[in-house]
Amino acid sequence: MTGQKPIGTTVLGYPRIGADRELKRALEKYWAGGLDEAALLEVGKNLRADTWRRLRDAGLDSVPSNTFSHYDQVLDTTALVGALPARFTELGLSPLDTYFAAARGVQDAPALEMTKWFDTNYHYLVPELGPDTAFTLGGTKPLDEYLEAKAAGIETRPVLVGPVTFLLLSKAAGNAPEGFQPLELLDPLLAVYCELLGKLHDAGAEWVQLDEPAFVGDRTDSDLDALAHAYEVLGGPARRPRLLVAGYFGNLGAGLAVLASSPVEALAVDLVTDPSAVDAVAAQTALQDKELLAGVVDGRNIWRTDPTVALSRAATLLGSAKTVSIATSCSLLHVPYDVEREAGLDERLRGWLAFAAQKVDEVVLLGKALSQGTETVTAELDAARAAIADRAASKDLLNAEVRARIDALKPEDAERAPYALRAAAQQAALGLPALPTTTIGSFPQTVDIRKARAAHKAGKLGDDAYRAAMHAEIERVVRLQEDLGLDVLVHGEPERNDMVQYFAEQLAGFAATDNGWVQSYGSRCVRPPILFGDVSRPVPMTVGWSRYAQELTDKPVKGMLTGPVTILAWSFVRDDQPLGDTALQVALAIRDEVADLEAAGIGIIQVDEPALRELLPLREAEHQAYFDWAVRSFRVSTSGIADATQIHTHMCYSEFGEVLPAIDALDADVTSIEAARSKMEVLTDLDSGGFGRGVGPGVYDIHSPRVPDVAEVSGLLRTAVGAVPADRVWVNPDCGLKTRGYAEVEPALRNLVAAAKLIRAEQPT
């Protein structure tokens, strides 16, 4: 092992898409054929260099590297250890295009499955492993980026997905024997990690960070044994850098003792998500010979750190370890770059916020206070405490009318008639065929649509002209859907910038940013709004657009809303009251919109909850409390309407088995669920769980440029009607079509409609 320098103050990762989404634009231009590989790689190189310089110049003691990715860090690891499936490696593409094929798919090779990274809105690509997976060091990315930084005069700490977490997040390949578990491949994977650690050592790396967040959730004894074995193996060789293992998004639980007893030299612990971790760490005597990174600066939310609380937590641990340093609770990947770029925010609100750049400054400040004494940074600490006090004292956060409505809620306000009665009334009103076809909501957003929205926001396009432009697009989309033969139409959502931000911009209690972009997956970025106060709906938000679309056609048009859980999950939410209380406030606003849509003649209303699984606590003991408030908020949103009004919901890119009881308890008339990438795996859960209402398992993966043919879609539908009675099956894509182009969407939807007709004809009469 090289060097003796401790890690000191640091962050566990940093945003990588670019403050102006430079990587997003470069990626999409590359995929469209407008940028060559060298130019794309140069964009990444510049972003990395800028990040390393910023972190060094901010005063961090240790700067992470290998936190950059062209798409996803788990996919990077899969490629690094030579585990990309043969359907991609045999395409004859360059290494970079092979990587992108795994991420996005190509016509003859469907992409890897995509799902949520723990309980965040970041998505990772799921590795497919089997007994025949032969790990090899298939790349040198961590080494290359370490040397790249070193050549720029910056010593960095390469960051890797930990080997046990990598395997626990993987799935068995389709050809793997029944009962195979990827964790069976631990030893050959460790051999590759040891080889890589040796190369990093030889290059001069003093520290390597290995992320093991899988252990903040419930884990079996065999999982814990695997963790112990992994770090005995990785910690054994003398020819390696010193090892920092990071566990974040919660309390490491039993994993803490395992890692404390291992040969690793340092641990990073999250002291924000679960403050009880402070006591657990303090009681762990095996940490005496290790460095401890106290994660007291929140890496997931955007509120300023309370220095009194943070320093108290860190100081409690002094003496529990060889050294205690300040760090973020997790990577800053989950927050925007810099609040100073938000000139449009209310000045007082902006003073309560800390984005990635400010969080780095907080880490440095708290590090000085902890190591040198608070008297050395008195003015800075006083300023931070003043901002915390100002927010706590603000009366602008409270709305007495909203709180009175919540106090007045009764159990019946979250109830509808039994499903059988509703289903009969809805079929009488709607007259839909078996296996009705529809889409999830959005249609492709063209350059002209985006230009019109931007011009209207900038005041360059008047209200009447903007409305005319949106109406023209809505009519075009409605006519297209009629031509395609879809049974239930949508208005296409041309007026919406994002399925959460659009609503947040119209709800009291929210603020929107101009540059607060956060990566969701690949080139997909979102601007989570800031939920800072009590929530209410001043005026209807969607009714005019939906009413206009319905007036254009005799076919039913769905009203499209986002549910309260998802609005919370995809926002930066106030942390001064329980999430369940905030969810009910949002639910009442959505309830008002549902009632107004029904009154406007909209007979089908979709209230999307794709984040229902995302917010599920990582430990089972906390699940029921979450289900209670999450389900109640949805049902408050969707009750109080006629039996004949059909409520849909939609979910995507999650493992649904754990939340199936909650999905059932939502009591939606129809639930559409991502299923194309996972080859209808969710149907097994639905079948075993006795799910008894309408279901639309996605048959078209919209996150890939592939166009599924009729045979592929009809094959998925045969699987669906084999698991769920055909009279309850809907036919739809996996998700909204906003990010796709019409050249892909039109043929895919034609094939979807043709496949539905084919499977209808196969059903017994």
N, C-alpha and C positions, 0 to 999 in steps of 0.2 A: 504493500500500500504506500502511496506517495503522499508526502506533505503532512503537516500537522495543523493547518489552519482550520479553525471551526467554521461552520457555515455562517453563523450570525444572522442578521436580519435579512429576510428574503420574501419573495412571493413564489407560489407553487406553479405559476404559469401566467400567461398574459394573452390578451386578444391577438388574433393573427390575421384577420380579414383585411386590416388596414383601416385607418381612421376615416378615410373616404371610400371605403369598400374597394380599394384598388385590386385586391385579389379576386373578389367577385367578378368585377368587370373583365379582368384578364382571363379568368377561367371561361366565362361565357363566350368571350370573343374567340378563345382558342377552340372551344367545342364547336363554334359556328364556322371555323375555318379561316377566321380573320386575323389570327395571331399564330406565329410559329412557336415551336417548343422552346427555342432559345430565349425568345422574348418573354414567354410565360415564366421560365425559370429565373430570369433577371428580375421580374417583379417580386417574386418570392425572396430572392436574395436581398433586395433593397429593403423589404419589409422586415426581414430578420435583423439586418444590420441596424436599422432605425430602432427596433425594440431593444436590442442589446445596449446600444448607446444610451437610450433614455433611462434604462434601469440602472446602468452603471452611474450615469451622471446624477441620478436622483439620490444616490448615496447608499444603495443596498450593498450589503457585504457580500452577497452571492447572487449571481445572475443565472437564471435557468436558460438552457438551450434545448433544442429538439422539441420545443412546444409549438413550432410552426408545422402546418400541414397543408397540403394542397386539397385535402378533402376531409380526412378524419384520422385521429391518432390511433384508433383501433385498427383501421384499414392499413395504416402505416406499419403497425406491428405485424399484421398478417403478412404483408409483403416482405417485411424485414426478415421474418423467420421462414420464408419460403413456403407459405401455406395458402397461397391463392389457389382456388380450385382449377382443375385442368381445363374446364370449359373456357377459362379466360387465358391461361398460359399457352393454350394450343391454338389461339387465334392468329398467331404470327405477328402480333403488334409490338411496338416498342414498349419498353418497360413502363413508361409513363402512360401510354394509351391502354396497356393491359390493366394498370391500376385504375384508370378511369372506367374501363369496361366493368370491372368488379363493382365500382361504386354506382354506376348509372345503367349498366346493362347495354348490350347491343342486340341486334335483331335475333341472333341465334343463341345468345347467352344471357339469360335473365340475371339481373343484378343480385348481389348479396342482399339478404334481408336487412331491413333497417329498423331500429327500435330506439327507445329513449335511453339516454345515459343516466341511469339511476333515477332520481326524482327531479331531473332538470328538463328543460325544453331543448337540450342538445341531443342530436340523434347520432348513433354510431352504426357502423356496418358490422353485422354479426358474422364472425368467422365460422366456416363450415369445416369441421374436422372429423376424421375417421381413423380407424386403426392403421390404415395405409398412409396416413399423413406422415411425410418424411421431412422433419424440420431441418433446414439448413440456413446458414447465415446468407440470406438472399439479397442483402443490400448493406449499405454502409451509411445510411442517412444520419444516425446519431453521431457517428464519428466524423462524417463530412461537415456537419454543422458545428461541431465542437472545434474542428480545425479552422473552419471559416471564421468563427468568432476570435479564435486565438490569433489568427493572422491579422485581425483588426485591432489587436492589443487588448482583448477582453477575455478574461478567464471565465468560463461558464461551467455550469453543472448540468450535464445532459439528463433529460427526464425521459423515462420509459414507462409504459404500462407494465405493471408488475406481472410476472408470469402466472401467478395463481389467479389473479383477477382476470387476466386474458383468457384463461381456460374456463373459468366459471361463467364468463360472458359469451362463450362460444356455444354452438349447437352441434349436435351430431349431424354429419353429412347424410344426404339421402340414402346413400348406399351402405351406411354403417349398420352393423348388426344390432338387433334390438337389445336395449340395455346398455349400449356403449355410452360411456361418459367421457367427454374431452379431458377431464382431469386425469384419466389414465395415461395421458401423454406427457405428464409433468416431467419425468426424468429426461426424455430426449429434448424437450423444450429447454430445460435448465442447462443442458450441455451447450445449446446455442447461446443462451444468455451468458454463460461463463466465457465462451469464446469472445463475445462482444465486449464484456467487461475487461478481458485481457487486452484487447485492442485499444480500448479507451485508456487503460492504464499506461500502455506503452506510448500513447500519444500525449500523456501528461495530465490527464483528467484526475483531479484530486477527489472529486465527489461525483456520485451518480445518484439520481433520485428515482426510486421505483414506487409507482403509485399502486396501492392495494385498497381502493375504496370498497371492494366487494365485502370487506369484513366489517363495515358499519351496519350491515344487515344481518339477519339471522343466518347462521352457518352451522353445519353439522360438525360432529367430532372429526369425521374424515376430512372435511374441508380444513379444519384447524390443524390436523395432522399434516396435511399437504402444505399449509403455510409454514409450519415449523420445519418440515423437511426442506422446503425450497430455500429458506434463508440459512439453514445449516450448510446446504450445498453452495449457495452463492457467497456466503461469508467465509467459506473455507480456504480458498486459494490465497496465497500471499500476493500473487500478481493480479491485483484488482484495485480499483479506486475504493475509497470509503463509501459506505452505503447509507443513504437516507431513505427510509420507507415512510410514505405518506398515506394516512388514512383520513378520508374526508367525507363530508355530507352526513356526519353523525358520530356517535360514540363507537369506538372500536370494540367495545365489549370484551369478550373472551380473547379476541385477537390481540388486545393490548398486552396481556401477559405473555402470549406466545412470542410476540415481536420483542418485548422487553428482555426475554430470556435468550434471544437469538444473538448471533455474532455481529449484527449490523451496528453501525456506530451512531446512528441518529434516527429519531422518530419525529414526524410532524403530526400533530393531533389537532382536530377541529374542536375548538372550545366555544364556537358560536351556535351551531345547530342544536347541540345538546349541552348546555352549561354544566350538567352533572358530570361530564367527562373530566372536569377539573378535579373533583374529589377522587375519581377513579385513577387518574394519573398520579395524583399526590400519594395515593396509597400503594403505588407500584414500586416496591423497593428495588426491583431488578434494574431500574433505570439509572441507578447511581453512577454507572460508568458510561452513560450515553449522553449525547447532546439532544436537547429537546426543543423543537420548534413549536411555540405556543401560537396556535391559529386563532388570534383574537380579533382580527380585522375581517369582516364578513366579505367573502369572495363572491357572494351570489346576490346580495341586495345592494341598494345604492344609497342607503342612509349613512350619514357620517358616524364614525365610531365614537362611542362615549368613552373618553380616555380614562375616566375614573373606573368604570366597569372593566375595561380591557386590562388596565394595569393591575387591578385587584386580582383578576384571574391569573395573569402571568406571574405576579409576585407570590401568589399562593404556592406556585410550583418551584420557586427558588429553594435549592437544597434537595429537591427530589431527583435532580439529574445533575450530571457533571456541569453542564451549562444550560441556560434557558434563554432563548432568543425569540424575538417577535416575528410572526409570519402571518400570511393570509390564511383563512380557514380552508381554502381550496384554490384552484386556479382562478385567475381573473378573466378567464375565457367567457364567463357568464355575465359580465357587465360591460357597458360601453367604454369608449376610450377616455373621454375628457369632458367633464362638466363645464369647463370654461368655454367650450364651443357652443354652449346652449344659450345664446343671447336672447332667445325668445321666451325663455322661462321667467316666471315671476322671480324677481331678485331675492325675495325672502325665501321662497322655496329652494332656489338654487343654493342658498347658504346652508341648507340642511343636507345637501347631497354630496356624495363622493363617488366618482366613477373610477376607472382603473388608475388613471394618473394620480388622482387624489388619494387613492388607497395605498399606492406605493409611498406617497409622502407620509401617510399615517403610520405605515410600518416603520419608516425611518424615524419619525418623531417618537413613537412609542418605544422603539429600540433604544434611542438615546435616553429617554426618561428612565427606562428599566436599568440600563447599564451604567449611566453616568449620574443619575439622580434627577428628580423632577425639577429641581431648582435651575438646572441648566437650560431648560426649555419652557420656563414659566409662561412667557407671553403666548407661545403657540398653544400650550395646553389650555390657557384661559380662553383663547379664542374658540377652541373646539368646544369647551364646556359651555360657553355663551350660546353657541349655535344649538347645542342639545337643549339647553334651557328655553331658548326662544321657541323651538318647535313644541316642547312639552306645554308651554303656556299659551299657545295659539288657540284662540276661540274660533278661528275660521274653519277648523277641522270638523266642527260639530253642526248637525242639522237636527233640531228638536223634532221636526215633523217626521223625518225618516225614522228616528228612534221610537217615536210614538207608534208608527205603523208596525214596527217589528214587535213591540210590546203587545200590540193588539192581535197578533197572528194567533189563529186557533188551529187545532189539528186538522179540521176539515178544509182549511185553506191549502193543504197539500194533498188532497185526495180527489180522485175522479171515480166515475162509475166503474164497475168491473169490466175487464178487457172484452169479454164476449159481447156485452151489450154495446160497447163502443165500436167493436169491429163490425157488427151488423149495421149499425147506424152509418158508419163510414162507407161501407160497401154500397149501401143504398144511395148515399149522396154522391159518391165518386164513380161508381160503375167501372172499376178498373179490371183489366184482364188478369189472368193468372200470370205470375212472374212479371209484374209491371216493371218497365224500364224507366230509369231516371238518371240524373247526375247528382253530384254532391252539392253543387251550388255555383261555384265560380266557373267562368269560361275564360279562355286566353285573353290576357290584357295586352292589347296592341300598343305600339308606340304612340299612335294617335290618341288612344284613351288616356295614357299616362300624361301626354302633353296637355290635353284638355284639363285634366285634374290639376296639374301643376299651374297652368295659366289661371285657372279659377282661384286657386289658393293664393296666387300672387296678385290677384286683383286685375289681371290683364284680360280676363274673360268674364263678362257679366253673368248674373244668375240666369237670365233667360236663355242666353246662348249656351251656357253650360248645360242647362236642363235639356235643351234641344239636342245637344250632342249625345248626352247620356240616353235620351229617349230613342234616338236613332240607333244607337248600339244595342239597346234592349230589344228593339223591334227586329233588328238583324238576327240576334241570337234566338229570339222566339221563333222566327221563320225558319231558321236553320234546324232547330229542334223538331219543328213540325215536319220538315222535309226528311229528317233522319228517322222519323217514326217513333220518337220517344213518347212514353205515355204520360209522364208527369214532368212538367217543364220547370225551369228556373229563369230568373230574369238576367242571370249572368254576372251580376255584381260589378258592373263597370265603374260604379261610383266609389268602390271600396279600395283603399290602399292596403288594408290588412284586416283580417277577420276579428282582431281585438282592437287595434288602434282606431278603426273606423268608429266603433261604438264609444271608446274612451273619449274621443274628441267631442262627443255629443252628450256625455254624462257629466254631471257636476261631481266634483271630488277627484277628478282625474286631470293630469297634465300630460301633454305630448311633447316629445323632443324633436329637434330638427336633425340631429346627428347621432342619436343614441342607438346606433346599430349594434346588434349582437348576432353572432353566427348561430343558426339553427342546425344546418347541415350543409356540407359542400359550399356552394355559392349562395345558398339561401340565407338571407339575413332578415331579421325583424327588428322593429323599434318598440320594445315593450313600453307601454305608457306607465306613468307614475301615479299610483293610486294613493293619494295623500290624505284624503278626508272622507267624510260621509258621502255616500253615493245616492244620486237621484237622477230622474230622467225629466229634464225640463220640457221637451217636446218630442213627438214621435220621430223615430230615426230612420225607419225603412218603409213605412206604410205607403208613401207616395210612389216609390219605385215599384213595389210589388203590385199595387193597384193598377198602375199603368200597364204592366206586363199582362195581368189577368184580363184587362179589357181588350187585349189584342188577340185572344185565342179562346176557343171553347174548351181546351184541355186544361186540367188543373195546373196552377202555378204554385210552387212552394214559396212561402215566406221564409227567409233565411236569417237566423239569429245565432249569436254565440252565447253559450251557457255561462252561468256564473262561475263554475269551477274553472273553466278554461280562461275566462277573463282574468281571474285571480292568478292562475298559473303562468299566464303569458304577460303579466304586468309585474312591475316592481311594487310590491304591496306594502302598505303601512304596517309597521311592526309594533304599534302601540295598543292593539286589541287583538283578540283571538281571530284566526282566519274565518272560523264559522260565523262570527258576527258580521264580518265584512262581506262574506258570501251572501248572507241574507239580504243585505242592503242592495247588492247587485241583482239578486233574484227578484226583488220587488220592482226594480226598474225594468227587467226583462218581462215580468208578468204584465206590466202596463202595456208593453209593446205587443205582446201576444194578444191581449184583449183587443187592441186597436186593429191589428191585422185581421182578426176574426170579424170584427165589425165592418171591415172594408171588403169582405167577401172572399178572403183567402181561406180555403178549406183545409190546406195542409201547411203546417208550420214546422220547420226543422230548427231545433235548438241544439247546436253542436256542442259536444263535450269530449273532444279528442284528448283533453288533458286529464280525464278522470283517473286513468292509471298512473299518470305522471306524478300527481301529488300524493299518491299512496305512500304512507310512511314506510321506511325501509325495514322496520321491525314489526313483526306480526302483532305484538302486544298493543300497538298503537292503531291498528287497522280499524277496529270497530268504531272508535271515536271519530275517525276521519269519515268513514262511511256514513255515520249518522248525520253529520252536518252537510256533507257533499250531496247525499241523496235528498235530504230535506230541501236544500236550496234549489235543486233542479225541479223538484215537485212543486214547490211554491211558484217557480217560474211558469210552469206549464199547466197548472190547475185553474179552476174558475172559468172554464170554457165548455162549450156544448160537446156532447158525446160524439157528434158527427164530425167535429174538427179533429183531424188526424195529426198527432204529434210524432215527429221523427227526431232522432238524434244520430250523431255520427261520431265515430272514434277511429283513430288511425295510429299505426306504427307503435304498438305496445304489446306486451304479453298480457292477454286478457284473462287468463285462467284465475288469477288471484282476485280479480275484481268482478268476476261474473255475477256473484250474488248482488253486488251493488248495481251492475248494469240492469239486472232483472228488477231490482227495487226501484229504479228510475221510473218504471211503468210507462215508458214510451211505447207508442203503438208500433213503430218500426225503428229498428236499430241497424244502421249500416256500419260495417266494420272492415278495416283493412284485412285483406286475405290473399291477394294475388301473389305477393312475394313469398308468403309463408305457405303457399299451396293449400289454402283452406284449412290450415291446422286449427284455427279457432272453432271450426265446426265440431270438433271432438269435444271441446269444452262446453259448447252450447248444448250438444246432444246429452252429455252426461249430467249437465246441470238442469235439464228439464226446462230450458228456456221456451216459453209458450207464446211469444208474440212475433210480429213480423221481423224479418232479419234480411239485410242486404249485404252478404259477404262480397267484398270487392272482387271484380273479375278483370280489372284493367289497372295495372301498376302505372300510375301517372308520374311517378318520380323517375321514370326511365323513358328515353326517346323511342323505345320499341313500340311497334304497333302490333298488338296481339291479333292473330287471325281468328276466323270463326271456329276452327277446330279447337284452338287453345281455350277460347272463352267457353265454348259449349262443353269441353271437358271439365272445366272448373264448375260449371253449372250442374253437370251430372253429379259431381261430387256433392254439391250443395243440396240438391233435391234428394240425394241418398241419405243425407243426415238430418234434413229439416223438411217437414211436409211442404210440398210444392206450393200449396195455397198460402204459405207464409213467407215464401222466398221472393225478394226483390232483386233486381239486376241493376248494378251500378258500378262505376269506377271505385277505386280505393279512396280517392280524395278529390278535392277540387281541381279544376283544370287550369287555374290561373297561370301557372308557370310553364305550361306547354304551348306549342304553336298549333295553329289550325291545320297545318299540313299533316300533323300526327293525330290530332283530336278527331277530325271528321272521319277518316277511315276507321279509326279505332271504335268510335261510337256506332258507325254503320255495322261493323262486325259484331259489336255488343248486341244491337237490336236484332240482327240476323240470327245470332246464337240463341237469344231468348225465344224467338219464334220457333226455332228448331226444337228446343227443349219443351216448349209448350205442346208442340205437336206430338211429342213422345209420351206425354202424360196420359194416363187412362181417363176416359171421359166419365 
